[in-house]
Amino acid sequence: MKVKLIQPKMSLRPMDSEFKRLMSPSLSLLVLAALTPKEHSIIIEDENANPLYLEDSPDLVGITVNIDTSNRAYQIAEYYRKKKVPVILGGIHVSANPEEALQFADSVCIGEAENVWRYILSDASIGQLKPKYYSMTMADPSKIPIPRWSIIPSRKYLYTNIIVASRGCPFKCEFCYNSCEYVHHQYRNRPIANVLEEIKLLKTKHVMFIDDNLIGDIAWTRAFIKEIKPLGLKWNAAVSANILNHLDLLDQMQESGCQSLFIGFESINEQSIQSVKKFQNKRGNYERLIDELHKRGIMVNASLVFGFDHDSPQVFQKTLDWLVKNKVETMTAHILTPYPGTVLYQRFFAEGRIIDFDLSHYNTSNVVFTPKQMTQEELLKGYLWIYKEFYSFKNIFKRIPDHPKQKVPYILFSLFYRKFGKVISKIASFGFMNSLGRLARKLSYHIE
């Protein structure tokens, strides 16, 4: 059976360059390829890297779907279905909204695919796809395969050194997909030996762990950091703010090669944090956490969200002042976005506050709901303003890190990726992606 897996083109936010689309391939599709028995032929097409070839007629098309790619995914699905090619949709948006997705496909895969992919292939091979596939049991982390990197043109991407060492998150913040009903809420780590094997197969000294939260199981993380220390890696990851409770682990991270950490601070307003049940965050600890990271030469990518019910228009200036004062190296900002299927969406919908149902607008750079303490225009303008001001020459200069090893990566990232990213990405389109990929890996940031 000929199986085709597709990654639709993602949307770009106002501050994004084409680098965003070429950051890395879809690991989920590479894992599906690794799960596919050899009697089936399989190809992956990523519309972010190349135009899709739509003149073929495979035996099965599978499409991974995020909310901002959903409209495009449904178009592709309908195109193939008109040619009588069966289509199955999966991914985070489909898993949270299977009934919507079923309007455009023959079948949907809800949640993790490890326990159901073989049944999907078997049913498709005899023309009997079921409408829904969902595993009531969690995927065994020891059986998650190493992604099949050989199936894609790695040279197209900035990062092909990405690894997922765990599944899930121990927390259930209301705006996150982890609050959805389909999610298996038990946090699980892969066996350390399996992750070490994957690192060695990448044949690189720089690794990006793209787990939701690398410290979801502190005991596992301690053991893992001990094992990677002799490898001489440089690495980046996302962790929760409660890492401050484990300063000895931060020491071990530094010694093992940690270069930067992506942390969901979300807001400098304690009421806003508590309103979405992000109880692991303590506003009073933020400055100390940043200081502890900086003392260890670890750079900070602060994830921030604007538009909470306790946010007034003054939140933007206050947040900018805080970021500059604390010399936070980089910021990933979002307009609060109630993803369909999450607890936050259910609450806003019940309150009649959802004002925009165009899913292509749900990429965290549009206002799709009615804010409480500012207008929609104020929220959008404030969001665009803080990005512009944060990456102004003046504030880039003010935030130059004190730690010597941070200075060069910080300046390169601020200028090449953020300040002049759109220009640089156009230059890269003329064939310099490999060189820029090597430069990007040297920047040592966990980029979102």
Backbone torsions as a table, in degrees:
resi	resn	phi	psi	omega
1	MET	NA	136.2	177.7
2	LYS	-92.7	120.0	-176.9
3	VAL	-115.5	131.3	178.3
4	LYS	-119.0	125.0	178.2
5	LEU	-108.8	135.3	-172.0
6	ILE	-127.0	135.7	169.0
7	GLN	-108.3	110.3	179.6
8	PRO	-69.9	160.8	-179.3
9	LYS	-68.6	130.7	179.0
10	MET	-82.9	159.9	176.8
11	SER	-85.2	159.3	177.7
12	LEU	-112.5	141.2	174.2
13	ARG	-83.9	166.0	-175.8
14	PRO	-55.9	-31.5	-177.4
15	MET	-91.3	-4.6	-176.3
16	ASP	-81.8	146.9	169.7
17	SER	-106.6	180.0	177.2
18	GLU	-64.7	-15.7	175.1
19	PHE	-56.1	-33.6	-177.9
20	LYS	-58.9	-42.6	-178.8
21	ARG	-69.6	-27.7	-175.3
22	LEU	-105.9	18.2	-178.0
23	MET	-59.3	-50.3	-179.7
24	SER	-164.2	158.5	177.5
25	PRO	-76.9	172.8	178.3
26	SER	-76.9	111.3	178.1
27	LEU	-64.5	-32.7	-178.0
28	SER	-62.7	-39.1	178.7
29	LEU	-70.8	-35.4	177.5
30	LEU	-67.2	-33.3	176.0
31	VAL	-70.4	-41.7	175.9
32	LEU	-59.0	-41.0	178.2
33	ALA	-61.8	-38.7	178.9
34	ALA	-69.6	-27.8	179.3
35	LEU	-80.6	-13.7	-173.4
36	THR	-79.4	124.0	178.3
37	PRO	-59.3	153.1	-173.2
38	LYS	-66.9	-18.0	-179.9
39	GLU	-71.6	-12.1	176.2
40	HIS	-104.2	140.0	172.0
41	SER	-92.5	144.3	-174.0
42	ILE	-141.5	139.5	174.0
43	ILE	-131.5	154.0	176.0
44	ILE	-120.5	130.7	174.0
45	GLU	-121.9	125.4	179.2
46	ASP	-110.3	112.8	-177.2
47	GLU	-68.4	-14.7	176.2
48	ASN	-74.6	-25.4	-176.8
49	ALA	-100.4	-33.1	-177.9
50	ASN	-149.8	153.6	172.7
51	PRO	-60.5	144.9	178.2
52	LEU	-71.5	144.3	171.2
53	TYR	-95.5	112.2	-172.0
54	LEU	-110.4	12.4	-178.7
55	GLU	-95.0	3.8	-178.7
56	ASP	-90.7	170.8	177.3
57	SER	-137.9	75.3	178.5
58	PRO	-68.6	171.5	179.0
59	ASP	-81.2	-22.2	178.3
60	LEU	-154.7	135.4	174.0
61	VAL	-115.3	128.9	174.8
62	GLY	-117.7	133.2	-177.2
63	ILE	-126.1	128.3	175.0
64	THR	-89.2	136.9	-167.7
65	VAL	-130.7	121.0	165.2
66	ASN	-99.8	167.4	-174.5
67	ILE	-62.3	-40.3	-176.6
68	ASP	-78.4	-13.2	175.1
69	THR	-100.5	2.4	-172.0
70	SER	-64.7	-43.4	180.0
71	ASN	-60.0	-43.6	178.2
72	ARG	-67.1	-39.9	178.9
73	ALA	-60.9	-41.3	-179.8
74	TYR	-68.2	-34.2	175.9
75	GLN	-62.8	-46.0	-180.0
76	ILE	-63.0	-42.2	-179.5
77	ALA	-61.5	-46.2	-179.3
78	GLU	-64.9	-34.6	178.4
79	TYR	-60.6	-48.0	-178.9
80	TYR	-70.7	-35.5	-180.0
81	ARG	-65.5	-32.9	176.2
82	LYS	-63.7	-25.4	177.2
83	LYS	-91.3	9.9	178.6
84	LYS	68.3	23.6	174.8
85	VAL	-93.0	123.0	179.9
86	PRO	-66.4	141.3	-176.6
87	VAL	-126.9	132.9	172.0
88	ILE	-120.0	134.7	179.8
89	LEU	-109.0	144.4	176.2
90	GLY	-147.7	-171.4	-178.7
91	GLY	106.0	175.8	-168.7
92	ILE	-66.6	-39.1	-179.1
93	HIS	-71.8	-41.5	178.5
94	VAL	-64.4	-40.5	-179.8
95	SER	-62.4	-35.8	179.9
96	ALA	-81.9	-20.2	-175.9
97	ASN	-138.9	61.0	-174.0
98	PRO	-64.5	-34.3	-177.5
99	GLU	-67.5	-38.6	175.6
100	GLU	-60.9	-48.6	-175.8
101	ALA	-64.2	-33.3	-178.4
102	LEU	-65.4	-15.6	175.8
103	GLN	-69.4	-17.1	-173.6
104	PHE	-120.5	1.5	-174.1
105	ALA	-141.4	166.6	175.1
106	ASP	-80.0	-26.6	-173.4
107	SER	-157.8	158.8	174.2
108	VAL	-132.6	146.6	172.6
109	CYS	-107.1	121.1	-176.6
110	ILE	-102.7	121.9	177.7
111	GLY	76.2	-149.5	-174.2
112	GLU	-67.1	143.1	-174.3
113	ALA	-101.1	-12.7	-172.6
114	GLU	-54.7	-39.6	-175.7
115	ASN	-86.2	-7.4	-174.3
116	VAL	-124.6	-12.4	-173.9
117	TRP	-60.2	-40.9	-179.4
118	ARG	-64.0	-34.8	178.2
119	TYR	-71.3	-37.0	176.7
120	ILE	-60.0	-47.9	-179.7
121	LEU	-63.9	-41.0	-179.9
122	SER	-64.3	-45.6	179.8
123	ASP	-66.7	-39.6	179.5
124	ALA	-64.9	-35.1	-177.0
125	SER	-66.8	-22.4	178.5
126	ILE	-110.1	12.2	176.7
127	GLY	70.2	31.2	-177.3
128	GLN	-131.5	51.3	176.4
129	LEU	-62.0	134.5	174.0
130	LYS	-82.7	154.6	-179.9
131	PRO	-61.5	-37.5	-176.0
132	LYS	-134.7	142.3	172.4
133	TYR	-126.7	123.5	-179.3
134	TYR	-149.7	127.7	179.8
135	SER	-89.6	121.0	178.2
136	MET	-70.7	-20.1	177.8
137	THR	-104.6	148.7	-179.5
138	MET	-72.1	151.5	175.1
139	ALA	-64.9	136.9	176.3
140	ASP	-73.6	115.0	-176.1
141	PRO	-60.6	-22.9	178.8
142	SER	-73.9	-14.3	-178.1
143	LYS	-107.1	6.8	174.8
144	ILE	-72.8	119.8	-174.1
145	PRO	-77.7	161.8	172.3
146	ILE	-71.1	131.6	-179.0
147	PRO	-54.3	146.8	-178.1
148	ARG	-89.3	80.2	-175.3
149	TRP	-64.2	-28.0	-174.2
150	SER	-65.7	-11.9	-173.9
151	ILE	-86.5	-8.7	-177.3
152	ILE	-122.7	159.1	175.3
153	PRO	-81.5	91.1	-173.4
154	SER	-58.3	-28.0	-177.1
155	ARG	-63.0	-15.0	-178.8
156	LYS	-75.0	-15.8	-168.8
157	TYR	-113.8	152.0	175.5
158	LEU	-70.9	-41.5	-176.4
159	TYR	-122.9	119.4	171.2
160	THR	-125.9	25.6	-179.2
161	ASN	-116.0	37.0	-174.7
162	ILE	-100.0	143.1	-177.0
163	ILE	-140.5	142.4	170.8
164	VAL	-112.0	119.3	-176.1
165	ALA	-101.4	-3.1	-176.3
166	SER	-150.6	172.1	172.8
167	ARG	-127.1	135.1	172.7
168	GLY	85.9	-172.0	179.4
169	CYS	-148.0	141.0	-179.3
170	PRO	-72.5	-7.0	-176.9
171	PHE	-110.4	162.2	-177.7
172	LYS	-133.1	61.3	178.3
173	CYS	-61.2	139.8	-170.6
174	GLU	-62.6	-29.5	-177.5
175	PHE	-87.2	-2.9	-174.7
176	CYS	-98.4	151.9	177.2
177	TYR	-63.3	-17.4	176.7
178	ASN	-66.8	-10.1	175.6
179	SER	-86.8	-3.9	-177.1
180	CYS	-75.7	155.1	-175.4
181	GLU	-70.2	-29.9	-174.3
182	TYR	-72.4	-17.8	-171.4
183	VAL	-72.1	135.9	168.4
184	HIS	-80.7	113.8	-166.6
185	HIS	-86.0	4.0	176.5
186	GLN	-83.3	123.4	177.8
187	TYR	-73.9	133.2	-177.0
188	ARG	-134.7	137.9	173.8
189	ASN	-104.8	145.4	171.4
190	ARG	-71.8	154.9	176.1
191	PRO	-57.2	138.3	-177.8
192	ILE	-56.4	-40.4	-179.3
193	ALA	-60.1	-37.2	179.6
194	ASN	-67.0	-41.5	-179.8
195	VAL	-68.1	-39.9	177.6
196	LEU	-61.9	-40.7	178.1
197	GLU	-61.5	-42.2	-179.8
198	GLU	-65.7	-40.0	177.7
199	ILE	-59.5	-46.0	-177.4
200	LYS	-65.7	-34.2	179.4
201	LEU	-69.4	-24.5	178.6
202	LEU	-70.8	-21.9	177.5
203	LYS	53.6	51.7	178.5
204	THR	-143.7	156.5	176.9
205	LYS	-101.6	5.8	177.6
206	HIS	-127.8	121.7	-176.1
207	VAL	-126.0	139.5	174.9
208	MET	-112.7	116.0	175.0
209	PHE	-88.1	120.0	-174.8
210	ILE	-107.8	28.7	174.3
211	ASP	-62.1	154.4	172.1
212	ASP	-57.6	-38.7	-176.1
213	ASN	-159.1	106.0	-176.5
214	LEU	-69.5	-16.2	-178.3
215	ILE	-108.8	28.8	178.7
216	GLY	-63.4	-26.0	174.9
217	ASP	-130.1	99.3	-172.6
218	ILE	-59.3	-41.1	-178.6
219	ALA	-61.1	-43.1	178.7
220	TRP	-63.6	-43.6	-177.7
221	THR	-62.6	-41.7	178.3
222	ARG	-58.7	-47.4	-178.5
223	ALA	-64.8	-39.1	-178.7
224	PHE	-66.6	-46.1	-179.5
225	ILE	-60.0	-38.6	178.3
226	LYS	-61.0	-37.3	-177.7
227	GLU	-75.3	-32.8	-177.4
228	ILE	-86.5	-13.5	-178.0
229	LYS	-54.3	-44.2	-179.0
230	PRO	-69.6	-10.9	-174.7
231	LEU	-78.0	-14.7	179.6
232	GLY	67.1	38.8	-177.2
233	LEU	-84.8	160.6	157.8
234	LYS	-111.3	132.2	-175.5
235	TRP	-146.4	161.7	-179.1
236	ASN	-136.6	155.5	-179.2
237	ALA	-161.0	170.5	171.3
238	ALA	-107.2	134.3	178.9
239	VAL	-137.6	163.2	176.2
240	SER	-86.2	161.4	-173.2
241	ALA	-66.6	-16.5	179.0
242	ASN	-73.7	6.0	171.4
243	ILE	-58.6	-23.4	178.7
244	LEU	-60.4	-24.9	179.2
245	ASN	-76.6	-1.5	-174.4
246	HIS	-136.3	64.0	-176.1
247	LEU	-65.0	-29.9	176.5
248	ASP	-64.5	-34.2	176.6
249	LEU	-68.8	-37.4	175.4
250	LEU	-61.1	-38.8	176.2
251	ASP	-60.5	-44.5	180.0
252	GLN	-65.4	-38.4	177.3
253	MET	-60.3	-46.8	179.3
254	GLN	-58.8	-46.6	-177.1
255	GLU	-66.1	-26.5	-177.9
256	SER	-90.2	-1.8	174.9
257	GLY	109.8	14.1	178.8
258	CYS	-64.6	127.3	-178.0
259	GLN	-103.3	-37.0	-179.4
260	SER	-156.4	156.0	178.3
261	LEU	-130.5	134.0	174.4
262	PHE	-91.2	122.3	-174.6
263	ILE	-130.4	129.6	178.4
264	GLY	-81.8	81.1	174.4
265	PHE	-69.1	-35.7	176.5
266	GLU	69.8	-50.7	-177.7
267	SER	-157.9	151.8	172.5
268	ILE	-93.5	7.9	178.5
269	ASN	-103.1	113.1	-177.2
270	GLU	-57.8	-39.6	179.8
271	GLN	-62.7	-38.9	179.0
272	SER	-64.6	-42.5	179.8
273	ILE	-60.8	-47.0	-177.0
274	GLN	-69.9	-27.4	-175.8
275	SER	-66.1	-23.3	179.5
276	VAL	-110.8	17.6	173.4
277	LYS	60.9	40.5	173.1
278	LYS	-95.0	70.9	-169.3
279	PHE	-72.4	-15.8	179.4
280	GLN	-74.2	-13.2	179.7
281	ASN	-94.3	133.1	175.6
282	LYS	-124.4	109.0	-174.4
283	ARG	-53.4	-37.6	-177.6
284	GLY	-65.9	-12.9	-177.9
285	ASN	-99.2	-5.5	-171.0
286	TYR	-59.5	-48.4	-176.6
287	GLU	-64.0	-39.7	179.7
288	ARG	-65.3	-40.4	178.9
289	LEU	-60.5	-47.5	-179.9
290	ILE	-61.9	-41.2	179.0
291	ASP	-63.1	-41.4	179.7
292	GLU	-65.2	-37.3	177.6
293	LEU	-67.8	-45.1	-178.4
294	HIS	-65.3	-37.1	178.2
295	LYS	-60.9	-26.7	-179.1
296	ARG	-95.5	6.2	179.6
297	GLY	73.7	22.5	179.9
298	ILE	-101.7	123.2	-178.5
299	MET	-80.1	158.3	-174.0
300	VAL	-117.9	127.4	166.8
301	ASN	-108.6	107.0	-176.1
302	ALA	-89.9	119.6	173.7
303	SER	-88.5	126.6	-176.6
304	LEU	-131.1	147.3	-178.9
305	VAL	-125.8	136.3	-180.0
306	PHE	-121.6	140.7	178.6
307	GLY	116.6	8.3	175.7
308	PHE	-62.0	161.8	-175.6
309	ASP	-63.5	-19.2	179.2
310	HIS	-99.6	7.4	179.3
311	ASP	-89.7	126.8	172.0
312	SER	-105.3	173.8	179.7
313	PRO	-58.8	-20.5	-179.3
314	GLN	-72.9	-11.3	-175.7
315	VAL	-63.0	-29.6	-175.8
316	PHE	-70.5	-48.3	179.1
317	GLN	-65.2	-43.2	180.0
318	LYS	-61.6	-40.9	-179.8
319	THR	-68.5	-42.0	177.8
320	LEU	-60.0	-46.3	179.6
321	ASP	-58.7	-41.2	-179.4
322	TRP	-66.6	-42.7	179.9
323	LEU	-63.1	-43.8	-178.8
324	VAL	-69.0	-44.4	179.8
325	LYS	-57.3	-40.7	-176.7
326	ASN	-91.8	5.4	177.6
327	LYS	52.0	44.7	175.3
328	VAL	-68.2	125.4	-170.3
329	GLU	-67.5	-45.6	-180.0
330	THR	-145.3	156.1	-176.0
331	MET	-130.9	135.8	169.1
332	THR	-113.1	107.4	-175.5
333	ALA	-101.9	151.2	-179.2
334	HIS	-139.9	144.5	162.4
335	ILE	-80.9	132.7	179.0
336	LEU	-49.9	124.8	-175.9
337	THR	-128.8	113.6	179.9
338	PRO	-79.6	93.2	-179.3
339	TYR	-65.5	130.6	177.1
340	PRO	-54.5	132.2	-178.4
341	GLY	104.8	-19.9	-179.8
342	THR	-85.5	164.1	177.5
343	VAL	-61.8	-37.9	-179.7
344	LEU	-63.2	-42.1	178.8
345	TYR	-62.2	-44.0	-179.7
346	GLN	-59.5	-40.9	180.0
347	ARG	-68.3	-48.0	-179.5
348	PHE	-64.8	-37.7	178.8
349	PHE	-64.7	-43.8	179.1
350	ALA	-63.0	-30.2	179.3
351	GLU	-85.5	-0.5	-179.7
352	GLY	70.1	29.4	-173.3
353	ARG	-103.0	-4.2	175.6
354	ILE	-79.2	121.6	-175.0
355	ILE	-116.1	-7.3	-177.1
356	ASP	-139.0	118.1	-177.6
357	PHE	-107.5	11.6	176.0
358	ASP	-79.2	108.7	-172.3
359	LEU	-64.6	-22.7	178.7
360	SER	-67.2	-14.9	179.3
361	HIS	-88.5	-5.1	-175.3
362	TYR	-90.2	53.5	-179.5
363	ASN	-114.3	20.7	178.1
364	THR	69.8	15.2	175.0
365	SER	-122.4	12.0	178.0
366	ASN	-130.4	152.6	177.3
367	VAL	-94.6	111.4	-176.2
368	VAL	-110.9	7.4	-179.9
369	PHE	-141.5	170.4	178.1
370	THR	-90.9	112.6	177.3
371	PRO	-69.1	163.0	-176.9
372	LYS	-92.2	-38.6	-171.1
373	GLN	-115.2	11.3	173.0
374	MET	-154.2	166.1	177.7
375	THR	-80.5	166.5	176.3
376	GLN	-60.7	-40.3	-179.3
377	GLU	-65.5	-40.2	179.5
378	GLU	-64.5	-38.9	179.8
379	LEU	-65.6	-46.4	-179.4
380	LEU	-65.7	-46.2	-179.1
381	LYS	-63.6	-38.7	179.5
382	GLY	-65.9	-39.8	178.1
383	TYR	-62.4	-46.1	179.1
384	LEU	-68.6	-36.0	-179.2
385	TRP	-64.5	-44.7	-174.9
386	ILE	-67.8	-33.3	175.1
387	TYR	-63.9	-46.8	-178.4
388	LYS	-61.3	-44.4	-177.8
389	GLU	-72.1	-39.4	-178.0
390	PHE	-61.7	-39.5	-179.1
391	TYR	-101.7	24.7	171.0
392	SER	-73.8	155.1	179.1
393	PHE	-55.5	-41.3	-178.1
394	LYS	-58.7	-48.1	-176.0
395	ASN	-81.3	-25.4	170.5
396	ILE	-61.2	-44.3	-180.0
397	PHE	-64.0	-43.1	-177.7
398	LYS	-64.1	-26.9	-175.3
399	ARG	-97.2	8.5	178.8
400	ILE	-54.2	126.0	-174.2
401	PRO	-63.1	152.3	176.2
402	ASP	-79.4	-32.7	-177.0
403	HIS	-71.7	128.5	-174.2
404	PRO	-57.6	-38.6	-174.9
405	LYS	-76.3	-10.4	179.1
406	GLN	-87.2	-21.6	-167.2
407	LYS	-61.4	-52.6	-175.9
408	VAL	-65.8	-49.6	177.6
409	PRO	-58.1	-37.7	179.7
410	TYR	-62.4	-48.7	-177.8
411	ILE	-65.2	-43.2	179.6
412	LEU	-61.9	-44.6	-179.4
413	PHE	-64.8	-48.4	-176.1
414	SER	-60.0	-39.0	-177.0
415	LEU	-86.7	-50.8	-172.3
416	PHE	-76.6	-36.7	-176.7
417	TYR	-93.5	-44.3	-175.6
418	ARG	-94.2	-59.2	-171.8
419	LYS	-64.5	-47.5	-176.3
420	PHE	-118.6	25.9	-175.5
421	GLY	-58.9	-39.0	-176.7
422	LYS	-67.6	-37.9	178.2
423	VAL	-70.0	-46.0	-178.0
424	ILE	-63.1	-38.0	-179.4
425	SER	-66.7	-31.4	176.3
426	LYS	-68.3	-39.3	176.2
427	ILE	-62.5	-40.5	-179.1
428	ALA	-62.4	-28.9	-178.7
429	SER	-66.1	-12.8	179.2
430	PHE	-92.5	12.4	171.2
431	GLY	112.5	15.0	-178.2
432	PHE	-105.3	18.3	-174.3
433	MET	-61.9	-38.4	179.9
434	ASN	-61.5	-44.1	179.5
435	SER	-64.9	-42.6	179.6
436	LEU	-69.1	-31.5	175.8
437	GLY	-62.5	-41.9	177.7
438	ARG	-64.9	-39.9	177.2
439	LEU	-64.0	-43.8	-179.1
440	ALA	-60.0	-40.1	-179.6
441	ARG	-66.7	-29.8	178.3
442	LYS	-74.3	-19.6	179.6
443	LEU	-66.6	-25.9	173.0
444	SER	61.8	41.3	175.5
445	TYR	-112.8	148.7	166.7
446	HIS	-89.6	104.3	-172.4
447	ILE	-99.6	137.5	173.1
448	GLU	-124.3	NA	NA
